[in-house]
Every structure is written in structure tokens, then in C-alpha cells.
Amino acid sequence: MTSAPPTTAVPAVATPTRRTYSYLGPAGTFTEAALAQVPEAREQIWRPVRNVAEALADVVEGRSDAAMIAIENSVDGGVSTAQDALATIPGVRIVGEYLVPVNFVLVARPGTQLADVSLVAAHPVAYAQCLHWLSAHLPTHAHLPAASNVASAVGLVDGESDADAAIAPPGILEHYDLELLAEGIGDNANAVTRFVLVSRTAAPAPPTGADKTSLIVELPEDHPGALMELLEQFATRGVNLSLLASRPIGDALGRYRFVIDADGHIEDERMADALMGLRRFSPKVIYLGSYPRADRAVVHYPDRYSDEVFVEARDWLRGLVTGEPDA
């Protein structure tokens, strides 16, 4: 009697772990449109949340690998809730930025006419971008703030909103049975919202030549020229600023922190030197990250601020200290 040949165990194929991304929901928001631009987020788990603080808490506490949040709008300026959250929630880094064109429609429950509208639900940023249109077409309306552009419309559908109409993204009509009262109601056809992808603290990706560095800095004390001294840390090293915004610290009147976007990467010699200057100057410097610019525009600067010039200057000083003979 012959024995059966031994069976060979087939190793199990490991299922790739899916990543989770938090974004301001529900489905159909501009934040979701920004997340759709992230190649590595496709076919992954998208977790809708209700506000920026929840999105960042997901990242810090490990429920999500990254979160997409709006940080700046070309019409309304900086998104203060996002800037304040990044200033007060430690352990996060910006790893990318994405631009989303902004367009709005005015929607209502089926059967509603424009003349019936007196209370309009809208996210505050969206409301600000449609104010001229609203003033012209609904001069006596009142504003009901909403948590998101989509939430303003969803409240009409589920009956939880007292509003007569809502400002929402055009895609809302693909998901809900709503009456379209007007389209293209934004006051600026070129409006764009800037979003950033935030992860837990990690080393920045290598420089691309088209990078941006984000910081939040506090002044050491309130005295004439203090802000100029802060800005000189960048100006004397040839670093251009694309964003400078102030936000109250909250512990006393007249106390502000500054949200800064600087052209360049932390591994650029001029940027590294500027950051060390800031560290010597300010009691609190929050480094938010260095990451590729959304527009991929290459950062240009005068030759006197090239990496080679900074390296040569350090070598020159080292030679003086060590007593090397003059070249």
C-alpha cells in the first residue's frame, strides 16, 4: 500500500491594508472633491466628519491616516477654524495642498419659488462668496449658518432645517431631490478654495523645486517693529511669503499668532537658515510641513540666495575659526 504524497500548504495572500481618509462630509462637498485629487486615496476608505477638529482628531488618535481640510479661499481669505486648529492641535503635518474651483447653486424643497425664500442656509464661507447675488435677488433674506455646503441642503431634505433654501455645490442635485432655484450664484467666477492634506508628524517628502513651507509663529513681545523683525528672518534670506495672516491667541487682547506660507522647502539652505532665525527670535514656532505646491510653480530666487552660497559662507566661517590659510 502506497502512502499519499504529502500536501503542500499554500501560503495565504495578505490583503493590503486600506488607508482611511477623513474629510468634511457628507458626500458631495468641495472637501470630497479635493480628496478625489489625491492619487493614493483612491479605492481607500473615506470617512466623512462634521468639522475640522474632528478630522484632525481622527488623525492624531489613529482613526484615519490623513485628513483633508479647507485652509484658504481666494475670496474670503483664511479659514480661521482650520488655522486655529492647526495652531493648537500638536502632532500633525501638512503633506500636500489641492485647489478646487468653487461654484454654487441655490436649492430648495420641490415646489419652492425664489419669491418664497426669506431664510437661506449656507456655510459661512459659501455665504460670503454669494453675498452680492443674494443681496441683489433676495435683499431681505437672513442667513442660517450650516456646518458644510452639503449639510445646508441636506437639512432641507430631512426636515431638520428651518431654512427656505440653501447654498450648495452643483453636485448636490445628483444625490437629492431638490428644486434648482438659481445656478452660478457665486460673486467671483474665478473663486478657488485651497485644501491641505494633514497626516501625523513625519519627515517631509524630498524637495521638488516647487514647494511650500507652512508655519505658525508667535511674536516674543509686543513692541514697535516686532512684526518687521519676524519678517526680516525671511526677507534677509530671500524667502518669499505667499501667505501672512494674523489670528488672536486668545489669552489677552492684542496678542496674535501669524500663519505663514513661505516659498521653498525646509531642506533648502535659505529656508533652513530662516527657520533657525525664527527659532532664535520667537518663543513658539509651529512647523506645519514642507510639501509640493498645488500649482507646481517652480520657486525662483536670486543667485545670492542659492544653496551653494549658504554652504560656501558656512565653509568660509569654519575656515576662519579653524585658522585655515586664506585661499
C-alpha positions as CSV (number, residue, x, y, z in Angstrom):
1,M,0.0,0.0,0.0
2,T,1.5,3.3,-1.1
3,S,1.1,6.4,1.0
4,A,-0.4,9.6,-0.4
5,P,2.1,12.3,-1.2
6,P,2.4,15.0,1.4
7,T,0.2,18.0,0.8
8,T,2.0,21.4,0.4
9,A,0.4,24.2,2.3
10,V,-0.5,27.2,0.1
11,P,0.6,30.4,1.9
12,A,-2.2,32.8,2.4
13,V,-2.1,36.0,0.4
14,A,-2.1,39.0,2.7
15,T,-4.8,41.5,1.9
16,P,-3.4,45.0,1.5
17,T,-4.4,47.3,4.4
18,R,-6.6,50.1,3.2
19,R,-5.9,53.6,4.4
20,T,-8.6,55.8,5.9
21,Y,-9.0,59.5,5.0
22,S,-11.2,61.9,6.9
23,Y,-13.0,64.8,5.1
24,L,-15.8,67.3,5.8
25,G,-18.9,65.4,4.8
26,P,-21.4,64.3,3.8
27,A,-20.8,63.2,0.2
28,G,-20.7,65.9,-2.4
29,T,-18.7,68.6,-0.5
30,F,-15.9,70.5,-2.0
31,T,-13.7,68.8,0.5
32,E,-14.6,65.5,-1.1
33,A,-13.7,66.9,-4.5
34,A,-10.3,67.9,-3.1
35,L,-9.7,64.4,-1.7
36,A,-10.6,63.0,-5.1
37,Q,-7.4,64.7,-6.4
38,V,-5.2,62.6,-4.1
39,P,-4.0,59.5,-6.2
40,E,-3.1,57.4,-3.1
41,A,-6.6,58.0,-1.6
42,R,-8.4,56.3,-4.5
43,E,-10.0,53.0,-3.6
44,Q,-9.4,53.7,0.1
45,I,-11.8,54.3,2.9
46,W,-13.2,57.8,3.1
47,R,-14.5,58.8,6.4
48,P,-17.0,61.8,6.5
49,V,-16.8,64.0,9.6
50,R,-18.6,67.1,10.8
51,N,-15.9,69.6,11.4
52,V,-12.1,70.4,11.2
53,A,-11.4,69.5,14.8
54,E,-13.0,66.0,14.3
55,A,-11.0,65.5,11.2
56,L,-7.7,66.3,12.9
57,A,-8.6,64.3,16.0
58,D,-9.1,61.3,13.7
59,V,-5.5,61.7,12.5
60,V,-4.0,62.3,15.9
61,E,-5.9,59.4,17.6
62,G,-5.3,57.0,14.7
63,R,-8.8,56.6,13.3
64,S,-7.5,58.0,10.0
65,D,-4.2,58.1,8.2
66,A,-4.8,61.6,6.9
67,A,-7.5,64.3,6.7
68,M,-8.4,66.8,4.1
69,I,-9.3,70.3,5.3
70,A,-10.0,73.7,3.7
71,I,-7.5,76.3,4.8
72,E,-7.8,79.3,2.5
73,N,-10.2,80.8,0.0
74,S,-9.3,83.2,-2.8
75,V,-12.4,85.4,-1.9
76,D,-12.9,85.0,1.8
77,G,-9.3,84.6,2.9
78,G,-8.0,82.1,5.5
79,V,-10.3,79.6,7.1
80,S,-10.0,80.6,10.7
81,T,-11.2,77.3,12.2
82,A,-8.6,75.4,10.4
83,Q,-5.8,77.8,11.2
84,D,-6.7,77.8,14.9
85,A,-7.0,74.0,15.0
86,L,-3.5,73.6,13.4
87,A,-2.1,76.1,15.9
88,T,-3.5,74.2,18.9
89,I,-3.5,70.5,18.0
90,P,0.0,69.0,18.2
91,G,1.4,66.1,16.2
92,V,0.2,66.9,12.7
93,R,1.9,67.8,9.4
94,I,0.7,69.2,6.1
95,V,1.8,66.8,3.4
96,G,0.1,68.3,0.3
97,E,-2.2,71.0,-1.0
98,Y,-5.0,70.9,-3.6
99,L,-7.1,73.6,-5.3
100,V,-10.8,73.3,-6.0
101,P,-12.7,75.8,-8.2
102,V,-15.8,77.0,-6.3
103,N,-19.3,77.3,-7.8
104,F,-22.6,77.4,-6.1
105,V,-26.3,76.8,-6.7
106,L,-29.4,77.8,-4.7
107,V,-31.7,74.9,-4.0
108,A,-34.9,74.4,-2.1
109,R,-37.6,71.8,-1.4
110,P,-39.6,70.8,-4.5
111,G,-42.3,73.3,-5.4
112,T,-40.5,76.3,-3.8
113,Q,-40.2,79.5,-5.7
114,L,-37.5,82.1,-5.4
115,A,-40.1,84.6,-4.1
116,D,-40.8,82.2,-1.2
117,V,-37.2,82.4,0.2
118,S,-36.5,84.6,3.2
119,L,-34.1,82.3,5.2
120,V,-31.0,80.9,3.4
121,A,-28.9,78.1,4.9
122,A,-25.2,78.2,4.0
123,H,-21.7,77.5,5.3
124,P,-20.3,80.9,6.3
125,V,-17.5,80.8,3.7
126,A,-20.0,80.0,0.9
127,Y,-22.4,82.6,2.1
128,A,-19.6,85.3,1.9
129,Q,-18.9,84.3,-1.7
130,C,-22.5,84.6,-2.7
131,L,-23.4,87.8,-0.8
132,H,-23.7,90.1,-3.8
133,W,-26.0,87.8,-5.6
134,L,-28.1,87.3,-2.6
135,S,-28.3,91.0,-1.8
136,A,-29.4,91.7,-5.4
137,H,-32.0,88.9,-5.7
138,L,-33.1,88.3,-2.1
139,P,-32.5,91.7,-0.4
140,T,-34.4,90.9,2.8
141,H,-33.1,87.4,3.4
142,A,-31.5,86.2,6.6
143,H,-28.6,83.7,6.9
144,L,-28.7,80.4,8.8
145,P,-25.1,79.1,9.2
146,A,-24.6,75.5,8.3
147,A,-21.7,73.0,9.1
148,S,-20.9,72.4,5.4
149,N,-22.1,73.3,2.0
150,V,-23.9,70.0,1.6
151,A,-25.3,70.0,5.1
152,S,-27.1,73.2,4.3
153,A,-29.1,71.3,1.6
154,V,-29.4,68.0,3.4
155,G,-31.2,69.9,6.2
156,L,-33.9,70.8,3.7
157,V,-34.4,67.2,2.7
158,D,-34.6,65.7,6.1
159,G,-36.7,68.5,7.6
160,E,-34.2,69.5,10.2
161,S,-33.6,72.9,8.8
162,D,-35.9,75.9,9.1
163,A,-34.4,77.5,6.0
164,D,-36.4,78.1,2.9
165,A,-33.4,77.5,0.6
166,A,-29.7,76.5,0.7
167,I,-26.5,77.4,-1.0
168,A,-24.7,74.2,-2.1
169,P,-22.3,72.7,-4.7
170,P,-23.9,71.9,-8.1
171,G,-23.3,68.2,-7.5
172,I,-26.0,68.2,-4.7
173,L,-28.7,67.7,-7.4
174,E,-27.2,64.3,-8.3
175,H,-27.8,63.0,-4.8
176,Y,-31.0,64.7,-3.5
177,D,-34.5,65.6,-4.8
178,L,-34.2,69.4,-4.7
179,E,-35.6,72.3,-6.6
180,L,-33.0,74.3,-8.5
181,L,-33.8,78.0,-7.9
182,A,-30.6,79.5,-9.4
183,E,-27.2,78.4,-10.5
184,G,-23.8,80.2,-10.8
185,I,-24.7,82.4,-7.9
186,G,-21.1,82.9,-6.8
187,D,-19.9,86.5,-7.0
188,N,-16.5,85.5,-8.4
189,A,-16.3,83.1,-11.3
190,N,-12.6,82.6,-10.5
191,A,-13.1,81.6,-6.8
192,V,-10.9,78.8,-5.6
193,T,-10.6,77.1,-2.3
194,R,-7.2,75.7,-1.1
195,F,-7.2,72.4,0.8
196,V,-4.4,70.7,2.7
197,L,-3.9,67.0,3.4
198,V,-2.8,66.5,7.0
199,S,-1.2,63.5,8.5
200,R,0.6,62.6,11.7
201,T,4.1,64.1,12.2
202,A,6.6,62.6,9.8
203,A,9.6,63.6,7.9
204,P,8.8,65.8,4.9
205,A,8.9,64.4,1.4
206,P,12.1,65.4,-0.5
207,P,12.1,68.8,-2.2
208,T,10.7,69.1,-5.7
209,G,11.8,72.7,-6.5
210,A,8.1,73.7,-6.4
211,D,7.5,73.6,-2.7
212,K,5.8,75.5,0.1
213,T,6.5,75.6,3.8
214,S,3.8,76.4,6.3
215,L,4.4,77.8,9.8
216,I,2.6,79.4,12.7
217,V,4.7,81.9,14.7
218,E,4.1,84.0,17.8
219,L,5.9,87.3,18.5
220,P,8.1,87.3,21.6
221,E,6.7,90.5,22.8
222,D,4.6,93.5,21.7
223,H,6.9,96.3,20.8
224,P,7.4,98.7,17.8
225,G,8.9,96.8,14.9
226,A,8.3,93.3,16.3
227,L,6.4,92.1,13.2
228,M,9.1,93.6,11.0
229,E,11.8,91.7,12.9
230,L,9.8,88.5,12.3
231,L,9.5,89.2,8.5
232,E,13.2,90.0,8.3
233,Q,14.0,86.4,9.1
234,F,12.6,85.6,5.6
235,A,13.5,88.8,3.7
236,T,17.2,88.7,4.5
237,R,17.4,85.2,3.3
238,G,15.5,85.7,0.0
239,V,12.4,83.7,1.1
240,N,9.1,84.9,-0.4
241,L,5.9,84.7,1.6
242,S,2.7,83.7,-0.2
243,L,0.5,84.0,2.9
244,L,0.7,86.1,6.1
245,A,-2.4,86.1,8.3
246,S,-2.9,87.0,11.9
247,R,-5.1,85.1,14.4
248,P,-5.8,86.0,18.0
249,I,-4.0,83.8,20.5
250,G,-7.0,84.3,22.9
251,D,-5.2,84.8,26.2
252,A,-5.3,88.6,26.1
253,L,-6.3,91.5,23.8
254,G,-3.6,92.4,21.3
255,R,-1.9,89.0,21.3
256,Y,-1.7,87.4,17.9
257,R,-0.1,84.5,16.2
258,F,0.9,84.6,12.5
259,V,0.0,82.0,9.9
260,I,2.7,81.9,7.3
261,D,3.2,80.2,3.9
262,A,6.8,80.6,2.6
263,D,8.0,79.6,-0.8
264,G,10.5,76.8,-0.6
265,H,11.3,73.6,1.3
266,I,12.9,73.0,4.8
267,E,15.8,71.3,3.1
268,D,16.6,74.4,1.1
269,E,19.6,76.2,2.7
270,R,17.9,79.6,2.8
271,M,14.7,78.1,4.3
272,A,16.6,76.2,6.9
273,D,18.5,79.3,7.9
274,A,15.3,81.3,8.1
275,L,13.7,78.7,10.4
276,M,16.7,78.8,12.7
277,G,16.5,82.6,12.8
278,L,12.8,82.3,13.7
279,R,13.6,79.8,16.4
280,R,16.1,82.2,18.0
281,F,13.6,85.1,17.6
282,S,10.2,83.6,18.7
283,P,9.1,81.7,21.8
284,K,6.9,79.5,19.7
285,V,7.3,78.3,16.1
286,I,5.0,75.6,14.9
287,Y,6.3,73.9,11.8
288,L,3.4,72.5,9.8
289,G,5.2,71.0,6.9
290,S,7.0,71.4,3.6
291,Y,5.1,70.0,0.6
292,P,4.7,70.4,-3.2
293,R,2.7,73.4,-4.3
294,A,-0.6,72.7,-5.9
295,D,0.2,74.8,-9.0
296,R,3.6,73.1,-9.3
297,A,5.1,76.5,-9.9
298,V,8.9,76.4,-9.6
299,V,10.2,78.7,-6.9
300,H,12.7,81.2,-8.3
301,Y,15.1,83.3,-6.3
302,P,18.2,85.5,-6.9
303,D,21.6,83.6,-7.2
304,R,22.9,85.2,-4.0
305,Y,20.3,83.1,-2.1
306,S,21.2,79.8,-3.7
307,D,22.1,76.7,-1.6
308,E,25.7,76.9,-2.8
309,V,26.1,80.5,-1.5
310,F,24.9,79.5,2.0
311,V,27.2,76.4,2.0
312,E,30.2,78.5,0.9
313,A,29.5,81.1,3.6
314,R,29.5,78.4,6.3
315,D,32.7,76.9,4.9
316,W,34.3,80.3,4.9
317,L,33.3,80.9,8.6
318,R,34.6,77.5,9.6
319,G,37.9,78.2,7.9
320,L,38.2,81.4,9.9
321,V,37.5,79.6,13.2
322,T,40.0,76.8,12.5
323,G,42.7,79.1,11.2
324,E,42.8,77.7,7.7
325,P,45.1,79.7,5.3
326,D,43.3,82.2,3.0
327,A,42.5,80.7,-0.4
